[in-house]
Amino acid sequence: MNSPSSGAPFYDNPVIPGFHPDPSVCRVGEDYYLVCSSFEYFPGVPIFHSRDLVHWRQIGNVLDRPAQLPLPVDAMASDCIYAPTIRHHGGRFWMITTNVSQGGNFLVIAERPEGPWSDPLWLDLPGIDPDLAWDDEGNCWCAFAGAHGPSYSGVQITRIDPESGKVLEGPFPAWAGTGLQWPEAPHLYRVGEWWYLLIAEGGTERGHTVAMARARSPRGPWEPAPANPILSHRSTDHPIQSTGHADLVTTPDGEWWMVLLATRPAGYSPKFHVLGRETFLTPVRWEDGWPRVGPVNLRERAPGAPRPQEPAPRRDDFDAPELEPRLISPRSRPNGSWSLTERPGWLALHATGGTLDQPGCTFAGRRQQHPESRTAVLLDHGAGRAGLSVRLDEGHHYDLEVAGGQASVIARIGPLRQVVATRTVPAGPVVLVISTRSARKWSVGEERRSGLHVAAPDFVAFHVGTDPEPLAELDGRYLSTEVATGFTGRVIGMYVTEGSAWFDWFDHGPLDAPGRS
């Protein structure tokens, strides 16, 4: 078994930044395809393409129709779609996942990764995080994690008919891990004469680990790796934390690599991660019949020669016939809530709910992908109430809102909602800007003048028009997972809570990047 070449160029982690957790990857020839969890957002399960495991571009969403993705309007934030697995077998793509809010485990199938993907085939299986693997006889094996709770039973394995969804054998207990909480995220691989079972343990927070066992058959018995966990950054001062929920892939020349989720916490102890759990890449070597991994570094030697793709544009001018796939909405996006045709070149949004503090609002945004970021829109709010919001969930968001000739910065932090600052704005379209910059960019003098505490992982600033002075600047820790809880990350987007509003363009990218709007 080969290890990554020492003569290759370098790459920077994470390879897919921002709220892109629970990555799963497969290779078809020289092409790689990767999917991530999407939780309460629609469309669901973003799918990416790469030619080198380093440069990824989103090519769509697997679950892009309401029939594929029934999300209850009152579903809790961080519920809904958990931990997808993508595989290629028999000339088709297979994606299996769990809708924890409605329906349970299901799979969808496509001839092409861009879709269209089939309607869900629901499986009569409990638990979460299902996986698919085929043996040499064509049998399809599904490993999954037992449901959390008092009766949690670790990883189970069953044999299924993936065409009908029928359970053919099992499920039967496989491996409960090394004794840490929540053994989950199983993936099965056939390597030589062995079957390997890769799992995550310890919870998806700072205690996250990757562990492995092997057996001669998917039916077991399973032998744990002598060096478990094979990967963990727990109890270290490494800038990358929460390493786990991994998947393995080989390159065409036989090298092994691992994709996994991790976080980049910042600020003062206990530190805060604000972008969510992101997708990282790390090399794998094999020794004595077991994989050896890590530590996962911010800079690594690449799998080979870079094969970059044309990056997705940071600015969307809404000139395409459909919404671009990076735009997501909480729980649903009713047809009557948006339009690209009623005012060509503009995105029209129509209010479906009166507040961002409760489910049911009209919102369309993109995952924040850069710690130092700038997001801007040109908004014509008409007689409505609309703006730009940086959102973690209904109880944790900062809004830059325009209504009645006035721009306001509104902070919602748990049970508290406060208008922080206001400014009169002229009639007609207005540019709104939300930027983030990390705390390390502040000098001591700046911090003292601002009144903000150095514990913040970053600061969120709100600008109206071309005014260089922010209307307000807020501590970013209150829009972090450590404060809000859950499994998602920041999403910055356009919204309307009264009447209608029109957006001429939406621009999101690095704070100091050239050519920004």
Disulfide bonds with the S-S distance in Angstrom:
none
